[in-house]
């Protein structure tokens, strides 16, 4: 999977560059290998190119959240932006809104 990861001071912008998030993307590995810094307060995920997500893709997002929570002991914000309405609805249905602010 192709990701673009930009470290913007205390915010990390992660642009998902693939139309399908299916658990085969190595999202966790790619984000954890990036040099992110220690004072991150917010992770912003740009879903503008994502057209499809399945349960494995959602599990990948949750796994990444748990890994980052273990690394960054202090609280941080998560935002999912530029979601198409059907993906936003699915993420809300499975309660991912509990860990991330979901913006259509």
HELIX and SHEET records of a PDB file:
HELIX    1   1 UNK A   27  UNK A   33  1                                   7    
HELIX    2   2 UNK A   55  UNK A   71  1                                  17    
HELIX    3   3 UNK A   85  UNK A   93  1                                   9    
HELIX    4   4 UNK A   96  UNK A   98  5                                   3    
SHEET    1   A 5 UNK A   3  UNK A   8  0                                        
SHEET    2   A 5 UNK A  11  UNK A  16 -1                                        
SHEET    3   A 5 UNK A  42  UNK A  46  1                                        
SHEET    4   A 5 UNK A  77  UNK A  81  1                                        
SHEET    5   A 5 UNK A 101  UNK A 102  1                                        
SHEET    1   B 2 UNK A  20  UNK A  21  0                                        
SHEET    2   B 2 UNK A  52  UNK A  53  1                                        
END                                                                             
